[in-house]
Amino acid sequence: MGNLQELSDIKKTIKISSRRFEESPYIERTYSPEMVRGVYAGRYFPMTIGEDPLKKYWLLRQKALIFDVPEKPIEISGPDTIPFLEKVMTRKVSTIKEGRGYYSLACTPQGGIFMDGVLFKFEENKFWYVQADGPFEDWLTAHSSNFNVKISDPKSRVLQIQGPASIDIMKDASQGKIDENMKYFRSGFFNLGGQTLYVSRTGFTNELGFEIYSDGFTTDHLALWDHLMECGKTYGMEFSAARAMTIRRIEGGIFGNLTDIDTTITPFEAGLKFAVNMDKGDFIGRDALLNKDKRPCIFGITCKTETPVSGSKVFEDDKLVGHITAGVPSPTLQIGIGYVRFYKPNDWPGRKLIIKLPNGSSHEGDIVELPFFDREKNIVKGIDRKIPSIPK
């Protein structure tokens, strides 16, 4: 089951028991009668609140947005935490330092991607893994039988403040403790409005930004929300549903688990070789990955005449060579963009191929490297602080 979040999904709604999934602790502040919710990692999140996603997109790129996101932190603790995580994670865990987050994968024994997320070290035998969509808590529990570890849910809900004004907002929110000196993928505990919370310089937009992790057992969520909104008011920050984030994450080359990557694709095919340490010793999937092709199979595709959408097929001449996993109209590039997953590795970038949409129409597309712009990631690293202008 994918989490496509296509524009058409906003209107494809059904009735479902509200008790089946986890409600947001911020719902009293974010609810709108026009809200349409999706489900991700067993949690509700707002796909739309009836807002103009283009307006929100430019607020994200020029000022700041706050998102109530459903990514789910899982706590792993106990004497065998490090050897256990070495077994289930693709990155080397023993060298991770406190205050540093690492993007890491968990693979199936066959080498496919089961989960992606960010791993944080709180102390010697205590880590949080902020997982994407999927039943990862069950997966960890299933592989923990030979390890003295505890897998638990800290009931942490994540907020993201993203955009060029995010540093100023977080500086005010932390009374100056968070500033420009906090580097990308760094993290720590900070006092935000009288509450001690974990904060990381990360996000899901490839814009400058932060993530704030609550402690579900002690955090006053509404007080935290009010504090952040008050600090953001001066800088024009607004709350947004997921559509603006979806557009920007695709522009930024960020994959969605179960949508763009899944158990049928290896980290190498996904272009995520950097997140796999084949020299660290045994881990789940390593033996299978030893003999896998190391060349990537996911690239970007641009189209001047239409927006690629999930389910579109990609042809070279008359041969089916791939399909679109996700696509959006790019407000910055003023063209349609998407991810194409090819069925075989090849020198795909630079080629012109044909996209056949589900409606039957055909359009020419150009295969490009990812991300679609800012390939050095100077925006998210805070090196490029220029405010982009809206194309005419």
C-alpha positions in Angstrom: 0.0 0.0 0.0 1.5 3.3 -1.1 1.0 6.8 0.4 0.7 8.5 -2.9 -0.7 11.9 -1.8 -1.6 12.8 -5.4 -3.7 15.9 -5.9 -6.6 13.7 -6.9 -6.4 11.8 -3.6 -7.7 14.8 -1.7 -11.1 14.2 -3.2 -11.1 10.4 -2.9 -12.4 10.2 0.7 -14.2 7.4 2.6 -15.7 7.1 6.0 -13.5 5.2 8.5 -13.5 4.7 12.3 -11.6 7.5 13.9 -10.5 5.1 16.7 -8.5 2.9 14.3 -5.6 5.4 13.9 -3.7 7.8 16.2 -5.1 11.4 16.4 -2.7 14.3 16.5 -2.3 16.1 19.9 -2.4 19.4 18.0 -5.8 18.8 16.4 -7.5 21.4 18.6 -5.3 24.0 16.9 -5.2 22.6 13.4 -8.7 21.3 12.7 -10.7 22.8 9.9 -14.1 21.7 8.6 -12.4 21.4 5.2 -9.6 19.1 6.5 -9.1 15.9 4.6 -6.8 13.5 6.5 -4.5 10.8 5.3 -3.0 7.9 7.4 0.8 7.4 7.6 2.6 5.2 10.1 -0.8 4.6 11.8 -1.3 8.3 12.4 -3.7 10.9 10.9 -2.2 13.8 9.2 -3.8 16.7 7.3 -3.6 16.3 3.5 -5.5 19.5 3.0 -7.3 22.1 5.1 -8.8 23.8 2.0 -5.8 26.0 1.6 -4.3 27.2 -1.7 -1.2 24.9 -2.0 0.6 27.2 -4.4 0.3 30.1 -1.9 1.6 27.8 0.9 4.4 26.6 -1.3 5.7 30.1 -1.8 5.3 30.9 1.9 7.5 27.8 2.4 10.1 29.0 0.0 10.1 32.7 1.0 9.1 32.7 4.7 8.2 29.6 6.8 5.5 27.0 7.3 4.8 24.7 10.3 3.7 21.2 9.5 2.1 18.6 11.8 3.8 15.5 10.4 3.1 11.8 11.1 6.6 10.4 11.0 6.9 8.1 14.1 9.9 8.0 16.5 10.6 4.6 17.9 12.9 4.2 21.0 15.5 1.5 21.2 17.2 1.1 24.5 19.0 -1.5 26.7 22.5 -3.1 27.0 22.5 -4.6 23.5 21.2 -1.5 21.7 24.2 -0.9 19.5 24.8 -4.5 18.4 21.1 -4.8 17.7 21.0 -1.6 15.6 24.1 -2.8 13.8 22.1 -5.9 12.8 19.0 -4.1 11.6 20.5 -0.9 10.2 22.6 -0.4 7.0 24.8 2.3 8.5 27.5 1.8 11.1 25.9 2.6 14.4 28.8 2.3 16.9 30.5 5.4 15.7 27.4 7.7 15.9 27.9 10.5 18.3 25.2 12.2 20.5 23.7 15.2 18.9 24.1 13.9 15.3 21.3 12.3 13.2 22.0 9.8 10.4 19.7 8.9 7.5 19.6 5.1 7.6 17.8 2.2 6.0 16.6 -1.2 7.1 16.6 -3.9 4.5 14.9 -7.2 4.0 17.0 -10.4 3.9 16.6 -10.1 0.1 18.2 -6.7 0.1 15.0 -4.7 -0.5 14.3 -1.4 1.4 11.9 -2.1 4.3 12.2 1.3 6.0 14.0 4.6 5.8 14.3 7.2 8.5 16.7 9.2 10.7 18.6 7.6 13.6 19.4 9.8 16.6 21.7 8.8 19.6 20.4 10.2 22.9 22.9 8.4 25.1 25.1 5.3 25.0 22.3 2.8 25.0 19.4 4.9 23.9 18.5 5.8 20.4 15.4 7.1 18.5 14.7 6.0 15.0 12.2 8.4 13.3 10.5 6.0 10.8 8.6 6.7 7.6 5.4 4.9 6.7 5.2 1.2 7.5 5.1 -1.3 10.5 8.6 -0.8 11.7 8.0 -1.2 15.4 6.8 -4.8 14.7 9.8 -5.4 12.4 12.2 -4.4 15.2 10.4 -6.5 17.8 10.5 -9.5 15.5 14.3 -9.3 15.2 15.1 -8.6 18.8 14.8 -12.1 20.3 18.6 -12.6 20.8 19.2 -9.1 22.1 18.7 -7.4 25.5 16.8 -4.4 24.1 13.5 -2.7 24.7 11.5 -1.4 21.7 9.0 1.2 22.8 6.8 4.0 21.5 7.6 7.4 23.2 4.3 8.8 21.8 6.3 11.6 20.2 4.5 13.7 17.6 6.8 15.6 15.2 6.4 19.2 14.1 8.4 20.7 11.2 9.2 24.4 10.8 10.6 24.8 7.3 11.6 27.7 5.2 14.2 30.5 5.2 12.8 32.2 8.3 13.0 29.0 10.4 16.3 29.9 12.0 15.0 33.2 13.2 11.8 31.6 14.5 13.7 28.9 16.4 16.1 31.4 17.7 13.2 33.3 19.3 11.5 30.1 20.4 14.7 28.9 22.2 15.7 32.3 23.6 18.7 32.4 21.3 20.0 28.9 22.1 19.3 27.7 18.5 21.0 29.8 15.9 23.0 29.6 12.6 25.7 27.6 14.3 23.4 24.5 14.5 24.5 22.6 11.4 22.5 20.3 9.1 21.6 17.0 10.8 22.7 18.2 14.2 20.3 17.8 17.2 19.9 18.3 20.9 17.6 19.2 23.8 16.4 22.8 24.1 14.0 24.8 26.2 11.1 25.9 24.1 8.6 28.0 26.0 9.5 26.4 29.3 9.5 22.8 28.0 12.6 20.7 27.3 12.2 19.2 23.8 14.4 17.4 21.3 15.1 19.5 18.1 17.0 18.5 14.9 18.1 20.5 11.9 16.3 18.3 9.5 13.1 18.2 7.5 11.2 16.8 4.5 11.3 19.8 2.2 15.0 20.4 1.3 14.5 23.9 2.6 16.2 25.2 5.7 14.3 23.9 8.6 13.9 22.1 12.0 12.0 19.2 13.5 10.6 19.3 17.0 9.9 16.1 18.8 7.4 16.0 21.7 7.5 13.6 24.6 3.9 12.2 24.5 3.9 11.5 28.3 5.1 14.9 29.5 4.7 17.5 26.8 1.9 20.1 26.9 1.3 20.0 23.1 -1.1 22.9 22.9 1.2 25.2 24.9 4.1 24.2 22.6 2.0 24.9 19.5 0.9 28.3 20.8 4.5 29.2 21.7 5.8 28.3 18.3 3.0 30.1 16.5 3.5 33.2 18.5 7.3 33.2 17.7 6.5 32.6 14.0 3.9 35.3 13.7 6.6 38.1 13.3 8.1 36.2 10.3 4.9 35.3 8.5 4.8 31.6 9.4 1.6 29.8 8.8 0.3 26.2 9.4 0.1 24.1 6.3 -1.3 20.7 5.3 0.9 18.3 3.4 0.5 19.3 -0.3 3.1 22.1 -0.2 5.5 19.7 1.5 4.8 17.0 -1.1 5.6 19.4 -4.0 8.8 20.6 -2.4 10.1 17.2 -1.3 9.7 15.9 -4.9 11.6 19.0 -6.2 14.2 18.2 -3.6 14.6 14.6 -4.6 13.4 13.1 -1.3 11.8 9.7 -1.6 8.6 8.5 0.1 8.7 5.0 1.6 6.1 2.6 0.1 5.6 5.2 -2.7 8.9 5.7 -4.4 11.0 3.0 -2.6 9.8 -0.3 -1.1 10.9 -3.9 -0.6 11.2 -4.5 -4.3 14.1 -2.0 -4.8 17.6 -2.1 -3.3 19.3 0.9 -1.8 21.7 0.9 -4.8 18.8 0.9 -7.3 17.3 3.8 -5.3 20.6 5.8 -5.5 21.0 5.5 -1.7 24.4 3.8 -1.7 25.7 6.5 0.7 23.4 5.1 3.4 24.8 1.5 3.2 28.1 0.5 4.9 29.1 -2.9 3.4 32.3 -2.9 5.4 30.8 -2.7 8.9 30.0 -6.4 9.3 26.8 -8.4 9.1 23.4 -6.8 8.8 20.0 -7.9 7.5 20.2 -7.9 3.7 24.0 -7.6 3.4 24.5 -11.0 1.9 21.9 -10.3 -0.8 23.4 -6.9 -1.5 26.9 -8.3 -2.1 25.8 -9.5 -5.6 23.4 -6.7 -6.5 24.0 -4.2 -9.3 25.3 -1.0 -7.8 23.8 1.3 -10.5 20.7 3.5 -9.7 17.3 3.0 -11.4 15.4 6.0 -10.1 15.8 9.4 -11.8 13.9 12.6 -12.3 11.8 13.3 -15.3 10.6 16.7 -16.5 7.7 17.4 -18.9 6.8 20.7 -20.5 3.3 19.7 -21.6 1.8 17.8 -18.6 2.5 16.7 -15.1 3.7 13.1 -14.7 1.5 11.2 -12.2 1.7 8.0 -10.3 0.8 5.1 -12.6 2.1 6.7 -15.8 4.3 4.4 -18.0 7.6 5.4 -19.5 8.6 4.2 -23.0 11.8 4.3 -25.0 10.6 4.0 -28.6 7.9 1.3 -28.2 9.5 -0.5 -25.3 8.2 -0.1 -21.7 11.2 0.8 -19.6 9.8 2.3 -16.4 7.0 3.9 -14.5 6.3 7.1 -12.6 6.1 6.7 -8.8 5.1 10.3 -8.0 4.8 13.6 -9.8 3.8 17.3 -9.3 3.8 20.6 -11.1 7.0 22.4 -10.0 6.2 26.1 -9.2 9.9 27.0 -9.3 10.7 25.3 -12.6 7.3 25.9 -14.2 7.1 22.4 -15.6 5.8 19.0 -14.6 8.3 16.8 -12.7 8.3 13.4 -11.3 10.3 10.3 -10.4 10.7 7.5 -12.9 11.7 4.1 -11.7 13.4 2.2 -14.5 13.3 -1.6 -14.7 17.0 -1.9 -15.6 20.0 0.3 -14.9 21.3 2.3 -17.8 22.8 5.7 -18.7 19.3 7.2 -18.5 20.0 10.9 -17.7 19.9 13.1 -20.9 17.5 10.9 -22.8 14.1 12.0 -24.1 11.4 9.4 -23.4 7.7 9.1 -23.8 5.3 9.3 -20.8 1.9 7.7 -21.2 -0.5 9.0 -18.6 -3.4 7.0 -17.2 -5.8 9.1 -19.2 -4.1 7.7 -22.4 -2.3 10.9 -23.5 1.4 10.8 -24.4 4.0 13.4 -23.7 7.8 13.8 -24.2 9.9 13.9 -21.0 13.5 14.5 -20.3 15.4 12.3 -17.8 17.5 14.2 -15.3 19.6 13.7 -12.2 18.1 14.3 -8.8 17.3 16.6 -7.1 15.7 18.8 -9.8 17.6 21.9 -8.6 20.1 22.9 -5.8 22.0 19.6 -6.3 24.7 20.7 -3.8 22.0 21.1 -1.1 23.1 24.7 -0.3 19.6 25.7 0.6 19.0 23.0 3.2 22.5 23.5 4.6 21.9 27.2 5.0 24.7 28.2 2.6 22.2 29.7 0.1 20.0 32.1 2.0 18.6 34.0 -1.1 14.8 34.4 -1.1 13.5 33.1 -4.4 11.1 35.2 -6.4 7.8 34.0 -7.8 8.1 33.3 -11.6 5.9 35.5 -13.7 
